[in-house]
Amino acid sequence: MTEAQYRRLWLNRQRVGARGLATPHPRSEHGVSVLGRIIQQAAERLRQREAAAAAWARVAPPALVQETWVLGVDGPILRVGVRSAAVAYELRRQREKLVAALVRSMSGVRDVRFDVGRPPVAETD
């Protein structure tokens, strides 16, 4: 490596000033900033969760809908929260029928998982 090549390499590796979250990266797709990309991903996850909740409300047994809530979608798995182990047991007994109906109702979902716990509490000011 010559001295000129070394200097050029050294200059290329020097830090350029800090860039804000709202400033698009020069090589980013469609000029989207880091903050913009985070917001887009959050909006997409919210839309996906709302679609999953609507599909679950159509598919789940009416008597058990009040005892469940959609936690989200992790790849091909729909995660559903349930209030008690008894409700989870009943849903697991009907799992094959529920999965078949979910596959028809919502693209991309191939399985359902039931997590026993308490429903999320909405914050109030």
C-alpha positions as CSV (number, residue, x, y, z in Angstrom):
1,M,0.0,0.0,0.0
2,T,1.4,3.3,-1.0
3,E,1.3,6.4,1.2
4,A,-1.4,8.0,-1.1
5,Q,-3.6,4.9,-0.8
6,Y,-3.2,4.9,3.0
7,R,-4.1,8.6,3.3
8,R,-7.2,8.1,1.1
9,L,-8.2,5.1,3.2
10,W,-7.7,7.0,6.4
11,L,-9.7,10.0,5.2
12,N,-12.6,7.7,4.0
13,R,-12.8,6.1,7.5
14,Q,-12.9,9.4,9.4
15,R,-16.2,10.0,11.2
16,V,-18.6,12.4,9.6
17,G,-20.8,14.4,12.0
18,A,-23.6,12.7,13.9
19,R,-26.8,12.4,12.1
20,G,-30.2,12.8,13.8
21,L,-32.8,10.2,13.9
22,A,-35.1,12.2,11.5
23,T,-32.3,12.7,8.9
24,P,-32.5,10.2,6.0
25,H,-29.3,8.2,5.4
26,P,-27.9,9.0,2.0
27,R,-28.1,5.4,0.9
28,S,-31.4,4.5,2.6
29,E,-34.4,3.2,0.6
30,H,-36.7,5.9,-0.6
31,G,-35.0,8.5,1.6
32,V,-36.6,7.2,4.9
33,S,-35.0,8.2,8.1
34,V,-34.3,5.8,11.0
35,L,-37.2,7.2,12.9
36,G,-39.5,7.0,9.9
37,R,-38.5,3.3,9.4
38,I,-39.3,2.6,13.1
39,I,-42.7,4.2,12.8
40,Q,-43.5,2.3,9.6
41,Q,-42.6,-1.0,11.3
42,A,-44.7,-0.2,14.4
43,A,-47.7,0.8,12.2
44,E,-47.3,-2.5,10.2
45,R,-47.2,-4.5,13.4
46,L,-50.3,-2.7,14.7
47,R,-52.2,-3.4,11.5
48,Q,-51.2,-7.0,11.6
49,R,-52.3,-7.4,15.3
50,E,-55.7,-5.7,14.6
51,A,-56.3,-8.0,11.6
52,A,-55.4,-11.0,13.8
53,A,-57.7,-9.8,16.5
54,A,-60.6,-9.5,14.0
55,A,-59.8,-13.0,12.6
56,W,-59.7,-14.5,16.1
57,A,-63.1,-12.9,17.0
58,R,-64.6,-14.5,13.9
59,V,-63.1,-17.9,14.6
60,A,-63.0,-18.4,18.4
61,P,-66.0,-19.9,20.2
62,P,-68.4,-17.1,21.2
63,A,-68.5,-18.3,24.9
64,L,-64.7,-18.0,25.1
65,V,-64.0,-14.8,23.2
66,Q,-64.5,-12.7,26.3
67,E,-61.8,-14.8,28.1
68,T,-59.2,-14.3,25.4
69,W,-57.2,-11.5,23.7
70,V,-54.7,-11.4,20.9
71,L,-51.1,-10.9,21.9
72,G,-49.7,-10.7,18.4
73,V,-48.4,-12.6,15.5
74,D,-44.9,-14.1,15.6
75,G,-44.2,-15.3,12.0
76,P,-46.7,-18.1,11.3
77,I,-47.9,-18.3,14.9
78,L,-50.9,-16.4,16.4
79,R,-50.3,-15.8,20.1
80,V,-53.5,-15.6,22.1
81,G,-53.7,-14.7,25.8
82,V,-56.2,-16.5,28.0
83,R,-57.4,-15.7,31.5
84,S,-57.2,-19.2,33.0
85,A,-55.8,-22.7,32.5
86,A,-59.3,-24.1,32.1
87,V,-60.0,-21.8,29.1
88,A,-56.6,-22.7,27.6
89,Y,-57.5,-26.4,28.0
90,E,-60.8,-26.0,26.2
91,L,-59.1,-24.1,23.4
92,R,-56.4,-26.7,23.1
93,R,-59.1,-29.3,22.7
94,Q,-60.4,-27.3,19.7
95,R,-57.0,-26.4,18.4
96,E,-57.2,-28.3,15.1
97,K,-60.5,-26.7,14.2
98,L,-59.4,-23.3,15.2
99,V,-56.1,-23.5,13.2
100,A,-58.0,-24.7,10.1
101,A,-60.4,-21.7,10.4
102,L,-57.5,-19.3,11.0
103,V,-55.6,-20.5,8.0
104,R,-58.7,-19.8,5.8
105,S,-59.4,-16.5,7.6
106,M,-55.9,-15.0,7.8
107,S,-53.0,-15.4,5.4
108,G,-49.6,-16.4,6.9
109,V,-51.0,-17.9,10.1
110,R,-50.3,-21.7,10.4
111,D,-50.6,-22.3,14.2
112,V,-52.0,-20.8,17.4
113,R,-50.4,-20.7,20.8
114,F,-52.2,-20.0,24.1
115,D,-50.5,-18.1,26.9
116,V,-52.2,-18.1,30.3
117,G,-52.0,-14.7,32.1
118,R,-53.7,-11.4,32.7
119,P,-55.0,-9.2,30.0
120,P,-53.0,-6.0,29.3
121,V,-54.3,-3.0,31.2
122,A,-54.8,0.3,29.2
123,E,-53.1,3.3,30.8
124,T,-55.4,6.1,31.7
125,D,-54.4,9.7,32.5
